[in-house]
């Protein structure tokens, strides 16, 4: 099911995602702030910004929490 989620779900700026491992601050949820060859995400707990390669992001993605419509 997770592989189906990754293939069919388009991520957009403003979407909230949950990653497999917690950030060192303890937060699991991230906001998408940049989409391209790299994915920019911002921790919702401490506001730290991180830039991940798309393949790394797909491996770490656990679920899409909410869409920004």
C-alpha positions as semicolon CSV with decimal commas, in nm:
position;residue;x (nm);y (nm);z (nm)
1;X;0,000;0,000;0,000
2;X;0,283;0,241;0,080
3;X;0,436;0,195;-0,265
4;X;0,093;0,277;-0,417
5;X;0,084;0,594;-0,206
6;X;0,424;0,703;-0,332
7;X;0,344;0,639;-0,698
8;X;-0,006;0,786;-0,714
9;X;0,023;1,078;-0,471
10;X;0,149;1,406;-0,605
11;X;0,304;1,622;-0,337
12;X;0,251;1,995;-0,353
13;X;0,379;2,294;-0,164
14;X;0,192;2,326;0,165
15;X;0,117;1,953;0,205
16;X;0,188;1,797;0,545
17;X;0,374;1,464;0,550
18;X;0,491;1,223;0,819
19;X;0,836;1,066;0,789
20;X;0,949;0,729;0,927
21;X;1,198;0,862;1,182
22;X;1,153;1,154;1,418
23;X;1,355;1,472;1,377
24;X;1,603;1,524;1,666
25;X;1,357;1,778;1,815
26;X;1,097;1,501;1,839
27;X;0,870;1,609;1,554
28;X;0,742;1,365;1,292
29;X;0,536;1,598;1,072
30;X;0,680;1,820;0,801
31;X;0,544;2,081;0,561
32;X;0,649;2,071;0,195
33;X;0,809;2,406;0,108
34;X;0,984;2,325;-0,223
35;X;0,917;2,072;-0,499
36;X;1,162;1,998;-0,778
37;X;1,461;1,768;-0,822
38;X;1,501;1,814;-0,445
39;X;1,220;1,833;-0,191
40;X;1,232;2,110;0,069
41;X;1,060;2,032;0,398
42;X;1,009;2,226;0,722
43;X;0,967;2,061;1,063
44;X;0,638;2,173;1,215
45;X;0,775;2,149;1,570
46;X;1,104;2,343;1,551
47;X;1,068;2,511;1,206
48;X;1,404;2,370;1,083
49;X;1,427;2,353;0,702
50;X;1,583;2,053;0,527
51;X;1,648;1,982;0,158
52;X;1,629;1,613;0,054
53;X;1,687;1,447;-0,279
54;X;1,360;1,317;-0,423
55;X;1,465;0,948;-0,391
56;X;1,569;0,997;-0,028
57;X;1,240;1,172;0,045
58;X;1,039;0,887;-0,111
59;X;1,225;0,630;0,101
60;X;1,166;0,825;0,423
61;X;0,800;0,908;0,356
62;X;0,554;0,723;0,577
63;X;0,225;0,894;0,494
64;X;0,062;1,205;0,358
65;X;-0,122;1,371;0,647
66;X;-0,305;1,647;0,461
67;X;-0,323;1,816;0,122
68;X;-0,306;2,188;0,070
69;X;-0,605;2,252;-0,156
